[in-house]
Amino acid sequence: MNINKVYNNRTKNRKLSRRILCVIILFILICSSSVYEYYNYNNFINTFKTNFNEYKFSEANNLLLTKQNFNPFKLFMMDKNISQYFTTKINTLSEDLQNKNISSENALIQLSEIYRYNIISYDKLHNISTTIDLIQESTKNYTTGVDYFDNGQYLQAISYLEKVSTLDLVYPKSLIYLKDSKNKFKEEILTYCDKLIRNDYYNEALSKISENKDILGNDINIKQKVTDIKAKQQEYLDANSAIAEASSRALTTNISPTNINTLNIESTTSYLIHVNLANQKTYIYKGKPDNWNLVRTCPCSTGISGEDTPSGSFSIKEKGDWFFSDKYEQGGKYWSQITGDILFHSVPFAKDKTTVLDYTMNKPSSHGCIRLSIDDAKWLYTNIPKGSKVIIK
């Protein structure tokens, strides 16, 4: 009986010893594994910091996304460690900026990258970035652009939002406002073109789109609108050939503000210009066939004998704010092309763009162009769309 008891006790002791040994081994393995994982985690964080410090932002970000995903230290410690690193980095950047140990561009690049992680508060980053002159101007452009957007002035909004620096923390927001501004502006242009088309002002509609092509870009809706306008314009011309013939016959008739609406003269825009060679006046009308209203009368100076201004029916083509002729050693401001090298333009200037060479008005004195005062030339350049009819007789 005693022998069995002793045997059982020995057996129990051996089992207990084995269990204790297993626990010790397991503990050693866990500790070793933890030390190993912590070592790997520290290398992981240090590699991230090295990449970030060397401006290898893509590598740094990719490291966080793809490496050590099963490491428990990454799960519980990474956000805190990255936050501590960024806080230290921001303080260092702030000191370096004050001491001019780092360029504004490099500081902004790092601040923008830190902002992407959404760990440090925007206000803290913004307070540092706004101490930099480049960002002060950029932020002002952003604020002004948003104000214009909120007031429905989308073209003005675009001009300011396009000036926001890519290094500005508000740059992502500015892109959203810029996209919305362009969409709203496109809607305005399409609505305005529809109004012009209803009044048969096809060239004016096409000109409006052309003038804003840099903003509208290669938008599919704009391309389709251009196609539709041209198709409707052709339909209109085919259906109104009689009106075109009547307009041609007007060239054989004296035109004046009193009879302009009896001659059935058409223009493909809402403007019509008549240059009277006899009295050296340029008359500008707005409206439509048989409903033209005189809006401006401009004294002018046409071509001298031998360099006469051509008579006929023309239309406004290209425009520009300055040209200079080496042949005549004079230039002009605010030109609008009528045909070939025959232009509406200001009184002639010297090459310095300041000295007026001839103030003559109300009698022929040009080399074929139609000279106007500076104010009248600028008004015509600004307000008269391409395609507007010009009758010279």
C-alpha positions in Angstrom: 0.0 0.0 0.0 2.8 2.4 0.9 4.7 1.3 -2.2 1.8 2.4 -4.5 1.4 5.7 -2.7 5.1 6.5 -3.2 4.8 5.5 -6.9 1.8 7.7 -7.5 3.5 10.7 -5.8 6.5 10.3 -8.0 4.3 10.1 -11.1 2.5 13.3 -10.1 5.8 15.1 -9.5 7.1 14.1 -12.9 3.9 15.4 -14.6 4.1 18.6 -12.6 7.7 19.1 -13.5 6.9 18.6 -17.2 4.1 21.1 -17.0 6.3 23.6 -15.3 9.0 23.0 -18.0 6.4 23.5 -20.8 5.3 26.7 -19.2 8.8 27.9 -18.9 9.6 27.0 -22.5 6.4 28.7 -23.6 7.2 31.8 -21.6 10.7 31.9 -23.1 9.2 31.5 -26.6 6.7 34.3 -26.0 9.4 36.6 -24.6 11.7 35.8 -27.5 9.0 36.3 -30.0 8.0 39.6 -28.4 11.6 40.8 -28.4 11.9 39.8 -32.0 8.7 41.5 -33.0 9.6 44.6 -31.1 13.0 44.6 -32.7 11.3 44.3 -36.1 8.8 47.0 -35.2 11.5 49.4 -34.2 13.3 48.8 -37.5 10.0 49.3 -39.3 9.4 52.7 -37.5 13.0 53.8 -38.0 12.9 53.0 -41.7 9.7 55.0 -42.0 11.4 58.0 -40.3 14.4 57.7 -42.6 12.3 57.6 -45.7 10.3 60.6 -44.6 13.3 62.6 -43.6 14.8 61.9 -47.1 11.6 63.0 -48.8 10.9 59.4 -49.9 7.2 59.9 -49.1 5.8 57.2 -51.4 8.2 54.6 -49.9 7.3 55.7 -46.4 3.6 55.5 -47.0 3.9 52.2 -48.8 5.9 50.8 -45.8 3.1 51.6 -43.4 0.5 50.0 -45.6 2.2 46.8 -46.5 4.8 45.9 -43.9 4.5 44.3 -40.4 0.8 44.0 -40.7 0.7 41.0 -38.3 3.0 42.6 -35.8 1.0 43.3 -32.6 3.2 46.3 -31.8 2.2 48.0 -35.0 -1.4 47.6 -34.1 -1.1 49.1 -30.6 1.8 51.5 -30.9 2.1 52.8 -34.5 -0.4 55.7 -34.4 1.1 57.0 -31.2 4.7 56.7 -32.4 3.9 58.3 -35.8 2.1 61.1 -34.0 5.1 61.7 -31.7 7.4 61.7 -34.7 5.3 64.2 -36.6 4.9 66.4 -33.6 8.7 66.5 -33.2 9.1 67.1 -36.9 6.7 70.0 -36.9 8.5 71.6 -34.0 11.8 71.2 -35.8 10.4 72.6 -39.0 9.1 75.6 -37.1 12.5 76.3 -35.6 14.3 75.8 -38.9 11.9 78.2 -40.6 12.6 80.9 -37.9 16.3 80.3 -38.2 16.1 80.1 -42.0 17.8 76.6 -41.9 15.2 75.3 -44.4 13.6 76.7 -47.5 9.9 77.5 -47.5 9.2 75.1 -50.3 10.8 72.1 -48.5 9.0 73.0 -45.2 5.7 73.2 -47.0 6.3 69.9 -48.8 6.8 68.1 -45.5 3.8 69.9 -43.9 1.6 68.9 -46.8 2.7 65.3 -46.5 2.1 65.2 -42.8 -1.4 66.6 -43.4 -2.2 63.7 -45.6 -1.9 61.3 -42.7 -4.7 63.0 -40.8 -3.0 62.5 -37.5 -1.9 66.0 -36.6 -4.7 68.6 -36.3 -5.2 70.9 -39.3 -5.1 74.0 -37.1 -1.6 73.1 -35.8 -0.3 72.6 -39.3 -2.1 75.7 -40.6 -0.6 78.0 -38.0 2.9 77.1 -39.2 2.2 77.2 -42.9 0.6 80.6 -42.7 3.8 82.1 -41.4 5.3 81.6 -44.9 4.8 84.4 -47.4 4.0 82.0 -50.3 1.1 80.5 -48.3 -0.2 83.8 -47.1 -0.8 84.8 -50.7 -2.1 81.4 -51.6 -4.6 81.3 -48.7 -5.8 84.8 -49.7 -6.5 83.5 -53.2 -8.3 80.5 -51.8 -10.5 82.7 -49.6 -11.3 85.2 -52.3 -12.1 82.3 -54.8 -14.5 80.7 -52.3 -16.2 84.1 -51.7 -16.7 84.6 -55.5 -18.0 81.0 -55.7 -20.5 81.6 -52.9 -21.7 84.7 -54.7 -22.2 82.9 -58.0 -19.3 84.7 -59.7 -17.8 81.5 -61.1 -15.4 83.0 -63.7 -13.8 85.2 -61.0 -13.7 82.2 -58.6 -11.8 80.2 -61.2 -9.2 82.9 -61.7 -8.3 82.9 -58.0 -8.7 79.2 -57.2 -6.2 78.4 -60.0 -3.6 80.5 -58.1 -3.8 78.4 -55.0 -0.4 76.7 -54.4 -0.1 73.0 -54.6 1.9 73.2 -51.3 -1.0 74.9 -49.5 -2.9 72.7 -47.1 -6.2 73.9 -48.6 -5.1 72.9 -52.1 -7.2 69.7 -52.1 -10.3 71.8 -51.1 -9.4 74.3 -53.8 -9.5 71.6 -56.4 -13.0 70.7 -55.4 -14.2 74.3 -55.6 -12.3 74.8 -58.9 -14.1 71.8 -60.4 -17.5 73.0 -59.2 -16.8 76.5 -60.4 -15.9 75.2 -63.9 -19.1 73.1 -64.0 -21.2 76.1 -62.9 -19.5 78.3 -65.5 -20.1 75.7 -68.2 -23.8 75.7 -67.3 -23.9 79.5 -67.6 -22.2 79.4 -71.0 -24.5 76.7 -72.3 -27.6 78.6 -71.0 -26.3 81.8 -72.6 -25.6 80.1 -75.9 -29.1 78.7 -75.9 -30.5 82.2 -75.5 -28.3 83.4 -78.5 -29.4 80.5 -80.6 -33.1 81.3 -80.0 -32.3 84.7 -81.5 -30.3 83.2 -84.4 -27.0 84.6 -83.1 -25.0 81.6 -84.0 -21.6 83.2 -84.6 -21.9 85.0 -81.3 -22.6 81.7 -79.5 -19.6 80.1 -81.2 -17.4 83.1 -80.4 -18.5 82.9 -76.7 -17.4 79.3 -76.5 -14.1 80.0 -78.3 -13.3 82.9 -76.0 -13.6 80.6 -73.0 -12.0 77.4 -74.4 -9.1 77.5 -72.0 -11.6 77.1 -69.1 -14.1 74.8 -70.8 -11.4 72.5 -72.2 -12.4 69.4 -74.1 -15.7 68.9 -72.3 -18.0 66.5 -74.3 -21.1 68.7 -73.7 -19.3 71.7 -75.1 -18.2 69.8 -78.2 -21.8 68.6 -78.7 -23.1 72.2 -78.3 -20.6 73.5 -80.9 -21.8 70.8 -83.3 -25.5 71.6 -82.6 -24.9 75.4 -83.1 -23.2 74.8 -86.5 -26.0 72.5 -87.7 -28.6 75.1 -86.6 -26.7 77.9 -88.2 -26.6 76.0 -91.5 -30.3 75.3 -91.3 -30.9 79.0 -90.7 -28.7 80.1 -93.6 -30.4 77.7 -95.9 -33.9 78.9 -94.8 -33.0 82.6 -95.0 -31.1 83.0 -98.2 -33.6 85.7 -99.2 -32.6 87.7 -96.2 -28.9 87.4 -97.1 -29.7 88.6 -100.6 -31.6 91.6 -99.1 -28.6 92.3 -97.0 -26.4 92.4 -100.1 -28.8 94.7 -101.8 -28.4 97.1 -98.9 -24.9 97.8 -100.1 -26.4 99.7 -103.0 -28.6 101.8 -100.7 -27.6 104.7 -98.5 -27.7 103.4 -94.9 -28.5 105.7 -92.0 -29.9 105.4 -88.4 -33.2 106.4 -89.8 -33.6 103.7 -92.5 -31.5 100.9 -91.0 -34.6 98.9 -90.1 -36.1 99.1 -93.5 -33.3 97.3 -95.3 -33.6 93.8 -93.8 -29.9 93.7 -92.9 -28.8 90.7 -90.9 -25.8 89.8 -88.7 -24.9 86.5 -87.3 -24.4 88.2 -83.9 -26.5 90.8 -82.0 -24.2 93.6 -83.3 -24.0 95.3 -86.7 -21.4 97.9 -87.7 -21.8 100.5 -90.5 -18.8 102.6 -91.5 -19.8 105.6 -93.5 -16.9 106.6 -95.7 -18.5 109.9 -96.7 -19.0 111.4 -93.3 -16.1 109.4 -91.6 -18.4 108.0 -88.9 -18.7 104.4 -87.5 -22.2 103.5 -86.4 -22.6 100.5 -84.0 -26.0 98.9 -83.7 -27.4 96.2 -81.4 -30.5 94.1 -82.0 -31.6 91.9 -85.0 -32.8 92.4 -88.6 -35.4 95.2 -88.8 -34.9 96.0 -85.1 -31.4 97.5 -84.9 -30.8 100.1 -82.2 -27.9 102.6 -82.5 -25.7 102.2 -79.4 -22.6 104.1 -80.3 -21.4 106.6 -82.9 -17.7 106.9 -83.3 -15.7 109.5 -85.3 -13.2 107.6 -87.4 -10.5 108.1 -90.0 -10.3 105.8 -93.1 -7.8 105.3 -95.9 -6.3 108.1 -97.8 -6.5 108.2 -101.6 -4.5 105.4 -103.1 -4.7 103.4 -99.9 -8.5 103.4 -99.7 -10.5 101.5 -97.2 -12.4 98.7 -99.2 -16.1 98.9 -99.5 -18.3 95.9 -99.0 -19.9 93.5 -96.5 -17.4 91.9 -94.0 -17.4 90.5 -90.5 -15.2 90.8 -87.4 -12.6 88.1 -87.4 -9.5 88.1 -85.1 -8.6 90.5 -82.3 -5.6 91.7 -80.4 -4.5 94.4 -78.0 -1.5 95.6 -80.0 0.2 95.4 -83.4 3.2 97.3 -84.9 3.9 97.8 -88.6 7.6 98.1 -89.5 6.5 99.2 -93.0 4.7 102.3 -91.6 6.7 102.6 -88.4 3.6 102.8 -86.3 1.2 100.5 -84.5 -2.2 100.5 -82.9 -4.0 99.3 -79.8 -7.2 97.2 -79.5 -7.4 96.0 -83.1 -10.3 94.0 -84.6 -9.8 92.4 -88.0 -12.3 93.2 -90.8 -10.5 91.6 -93.7 -6.9 90.8 -94.4 -4.8 93.6 -93.0 -7.7 96.0 -92.8 -8.5 96.6 -89.1 -10.4 98.7 -86.7 -7.8 100.1 -84.3 -6.8 103.1 -82.1 -5.1 106.2 -83.3 -1.5 105.3 -84.3 1.2 104.9 -81.7 5.0 104.8 -81.9 6.8 101.6 -81.0 7.0 102.7 -77.4 3.2 102.1 -77.2 2.9 105.5 -75.5 3.5 108.3 -78.1 0.5 109.0 -80.3 1.7 109.9 -83.8 -1.6 111.3 -85.3 -4.8 112.4 -83.6 -6.6 113.1 -86.9 -10.3 112.1 -86.9 -13.3 112.8 -89.2 -11.2 112.7 -92.4 -9.2 110.1 -94.3 -5.6 109.7 -92.9 -4.9 106.0 -92.5 -3.3 103.4 -94.8 -6.6 101.6 -95.3 -7.5 100.7 -91.7 -10.3 102.4 -89.8 -8.8 104.4 -87.0 -10.9 105.2 -83.9 -10.2 107.0 -80.6 -8.5 104.8 -77.9 -11.8 104.6 -76.0 -13.9 103.7 -79.0 -11.3 101.1 -80.2 -11.2 99.5 -76.8 -15.0 99.5 -76.5 -15.3 97.8 -79.9 -12.5 95.3 -79.1 -14.2 94.4 -75.8 -17.9 94.3 -76.7 -18.2 93.3 -80.4 -18.1 89.5 -80.9 -16.4 87.8 -83.7 -18.7 87.3 -86.7 -20.5 90.6 -86.3 -21.3 92.1 -89.7 -19.4 95.2 -90.9 -20.8 97.2 -93.8 -18.4 99.8 -95.3 -19.8 102.1 -97.9 
